[in-house]
Amino acid sequence: MSLIPYYLQYLSEICEGTRQAPEGLALSEQDDLKKALQLQAGIAEMGIPAFVRACAAQDGTEIPQSEYDSFDPAELNAAIAQLAAAAQPQETQETKEAPAAPAAPQEPVRTETRDIFEIFLDSVCLDDDLLTYLIDILKRHAEPEFTKLSHAAARTELKLDDFLAWLGNMELLAGEEEQACAAIMDKALHRLEQEGEMELAAALLSGDETTFKLFRTQAPELVHLPDATYEWYCKNYLDRYYPVRFILHHQGIEFPQA
């Protein structure tokens, strides 16, 4: 036995409203998706072992100390992968011999779905292990695992291709300033990538203000743009999801173009 089954049980019960959040974890959101995101942010701050211990104390469940001592965060990724594998339907011989024609990617649409994608990414990015797992899923184009992860992270079953279409073309839904910033910074970062300057690219993506201010005085993409301030960069690039898109692209993920 490990802490993961307890963690998944307690997480699900709190989201469904059958269990109160433990002491030290205040939830103010009423919307299910926002509540799940707030809950996961709180768990990330206190740690999974502390969360499980607090929930277990609510109903007097005794979990051996050895389970807390041996907890490995990597167990969470393995558990999600196993759940996704178990949920995957068995392929028939006919299905294997006659694969379905790939569906055309969906163009990004300004609807509630866009907000759900943002909630999903916010939740995944709270944990480096989950982001690594998402990258692995996208590389393998593992639709069932993506669906399972999106349900765990955002309480909604999302489609992998729709997610890629949204993230790959999200600037089409933005204003002119954000569109210009995304195009300029994507070009600059991809140039750094081609030149092997990934340490500089990483510093820019981390939001280091000094690095950006020095970079804009030398980068051909920025040097002649007086409006390209650090605030402009934060508002239109860092505070959106373009850094995640760049990281995924650097990992070999391809995005459909609308």
C-alpha positions in Angstrom: 0.0 0.0 0.0 1.2 3.5 -0.7 -0.1 7.0 -0.1 -1.4 7.4 -3.7 -4.7 5.5 -3.3 -5.4 7.6 -0.2 -4.5 10.8 -2.1 -6.8 10.0 -5.1 -9.6 9.0 -2.8 -9.4 12.1 -0.6 -9.0 14.4 -3.6 -12.0 12.9 -5.3 -14.2 13.1 -2.2 -13.4 16.7 -1.6 -14.1 17.7 -5.2 -17.4 15.8 -5.1 -18.4 17.5 -1.8 -18.5 14.2 0.2 -15.6 15.2 2.4 -14.6 18.6 4.0 -11.2 20.0 3.2 -8.8 19.3 6.0 -7.7 21.9 8.5 -5.2 24.3 7.0 -6.7 24.0 3.5 -9.3 26.7 2.9 -11.4 26.5 -0.3 -13.4 29.6 -1.2 -14.3 28.8 -4.8 -17.8 27.4 -5.6 -17.4 26.5 -9.3 -16.3 22.9 -9.6 -13.4 23.6 -11.9 -12.1 26.5 -10.0 -12.5 24.6 -6.8 -10.4 21.7 -8.1 -7.7 24.1 -9.3 -7.7 25.8 -5.9 -7.5 22.5 -4.1 -4.6 21.3 -6.1 -2.7 24.5 -5.6 -3.2 24.1 -1.8 -2.0 20.5 -1.9 1.0 21.5 -3.9 1.9 24.0 -1.2 1.4 21.7 1.7 2.7 18.5 0.0 0.9 15.2 -0.7 2.0 13.5 2.5 0.8 16.3 4.7 -2.5 16.4 2.8 -3.1 12.7 3.2 -2.1 12.8 6.9 -4.6 15.7 7.5 -7.4 13.9 5.7 -6.7 10.6 7.5 -6.9 12.4 10.8 -10.4 13.5 10.0 -11.9 10.0 10.3 -9.2 8.3 12.4 -7.6 6.3 9.6 -4.2 5.0 10.6 -1.6 5.0 7.9 1.8 3.5 8.8 4.6 6.1 9.2 6.6 4.0 6.8 4.2 4.9 4.0 4.8 8.6 4.6 8.6 8.1 4.8 8.8 6.1 1.6 6.5 8.3 -0.5 7.9 9.1 -3.9 6.2 11.9 -6.0 7.0 9.8 -9.1 4.3 7.3 -7.9 1.6 9.8 -8.8 2.6 9.8 -12.5 2.8 6.0 -12.5 -0.7 5.8 -10.9 -2.2 8.1 -13.5 -0.6 6.1 -16.3 -2.0 2.9 -14.9 -5.5 4.4 -14.6 -5.3 5.6 -18.2 -4.1 2.2 -19.4 -7.0 0.5 -17.5 -9.5 2.9 -19.1 -8.2 2.2 -22.6 -10.7 0.0 -24.5 -9.4 -3.2 -26.0 -8.6 -3.1 -29.7 -10.3 -5.6 -31.9 -8.5 -7.1 -34.9 -10.8 -5.2 -37.2 -9.8 -1.9 -35.5 -6.1 -2.7 -35.9 -6.5 -3.6 -39.6 -8.6 -0.6 -40.4 -7.4 2.5 -38.6 -9.7 5.5 -38.7 -8.8 8.4 -40.9 -7.3 11.3 -38.8 -9.8 14.0 -38.1 -9.0 17.6 -39.1 -7.8 19.7 -36.2 -10.3 22.1 -34.8 -9.7 25.8 -35.2 -9.6 27.7 -31.9 -13.0 29.0 -30.8 -13.6 31.7 -28.2 -15.9 29.6 -26.0 -15.9 28.1 -22.5 -13.7 25.3 -23.7 -10.8 27.9 -24.0 -11.2 28.6 -20.3 -11.1 24.9 -19.5 -7.8 24.5 -21.4 -6.3 27.3 -19.3 -7.5 25.7 -16.1 -6.0 22.4 -17.2 -2.6 24.0 -18.0 -2.6 25.9 -14.8 -3.2 22.8 -12.8 -0.6 20.7 -14.7 2.1 23.4 -14.4 1.8 23.4 -10.6 3.8 20.2 -10.6 7.0 19.6 -12.6 6.3 15.9 -12.7 2.9 16.4 -14.2 4.3 18.7 -16.8 6.9 16.1 -17.7 4.1 13.5 -17.9 2.0 15.7 -20.2 5.0 16.1 -22.5 5.5 12.4 -22.6 1.8 11.9 -23.4 1.9 14.5 -26.2 5.0 12.9 -27.7 3.3 9.5 -27.9 0.0 11.1 -28.9 -1.6 8.9 -26.2 -5.3 10.1 -26.3 -6.6 7.9 -23.5 -3.9 9.0 -21.1 -4.5 12.6 -22.0 -8.2 12.3 -21.4 -7.5 10.7 -18.0 -5.0 13.4 -17.1 -7.3 16.2 -18.1 -10.1 14.7 -16.0 -7.7 14.5 -13.0 -6.4 18.0 -13.5 -9.4 19.9 -14.6 -12.4 17.6 -13.8 -13.2 17.6 -17.6 -12.3 15.1 -20.3 -10.5 17.1 -23.1 -9.4 15.9 -26.5 -5.7 15.9 -27.2 -6.0 17.3 -30.8 -8.3 20.1 -29.6 -5.8 21.1 -26.9 -2.9 21.2 -29.4 -5.0 23.3 -31.8 -5.9 25.8 -29.1 -2.4 26.1 -27.7 -0.8 26.2 -31.1 -3.1 29.0 -32.3 -4.1 30.8 -29.2 -2.8 34.2 -30.4 -5.5 34.2 -33.0 -8.0 34.8 -30.2 -5.9 37.7 -28.7 -5.6 41.4 -29.4 -3.1 43.0 -31.8 -0.6 43.8 -29.0 -0.5 40.2 -27.8 -0.3 38.8 -31.3 2.7 41.1 -32.1 4.4 40.2 -28.9 3.9 36.5 -29.4 5.2 36.6 -33.0 8.3 38.7 -32.0 9.2 36.7 -28.9 8.6 33.3 -30.6 11.0 34.4 -33.4 13.6 35.6 -30.9 13.4 32.4 -28.7 13.5 30.1 -31.7 16.6 31.9 -33.0 18.3 31.4 -29.6 17.3 27.7 -29.8 18.9 27.4 -33.3 22.0 29.1 -32.0 22.3 26.8 -29.1 21.7 29.6 -26.5 19.2 27.6 -24.4 20.5 29.0 -21.1 19.7 32.5 -22.3 16.3 31.3 -23.5 15.6 29.6 -20.2 16.4 32.8 -18.3 14.0 34.8 -20.5 11.3 32.2 -20.1 11.8 32.2 -16.3 10.9 35.9 -16.3 14.3 37.3 -15.2 13.9 41.1 -15.6 17.6 41.9 -15.9 18.2 39.3 -18.6 15.3 40.6 -20.6 16.4 44.3 -20.4 19.9 43.4 -21.5 18.6 41.1 -24.2 16.3 43.7 -25.7 19.2 46.1 -26.2 21.0 43.6 -28.5 18.3 41.3 -30.0 17.5 42.3 -33.6 13.9 41.5 -33.0 13.6 44.0 -30.2 16.2 46.7 -30.4 14.1 48.9 -32.7 10.9 48.5 -30.7 10.6 51.2 -27.9 7.3 49.6 -26.7 9.0 46.3 -26.1 9.3 46.8 -22.3 9.6 44.2 -19.6 6.0 44.9 -18.7 4.9 44.4 -22.3 6.7 41.1 -22.3 5.1 39.9 -19.0 1.6 41.0 -20.0 1.5 39.6 -23.5 3.9 36.6 -23.3 4.9 35.4 -19.8 1.5 35.7 -18.3 -0.1 33.8 -21.1 0.8 30.2 -22.1 3.4 30.9 -24.8 6.4 29.8 -22.6 4.7 26.4 -22.1 4.1 26.2 -25.9 7.8 27.0 -26.5 8.9 24.3 -24.1 6.6 21.7 -25.8 7.9 22.8 -29.2 11.4 22.4 -28.0 10.5 18.9 -26.9 9.4 18.0 -30.4 5.7 18.5 -30.0 4.1 19.7 -33.3 1.1 22.0 -33.3 -1.5 22.1 -36.1 -1.9 25.5 -37.8 -5.4 26.9 -38.2 
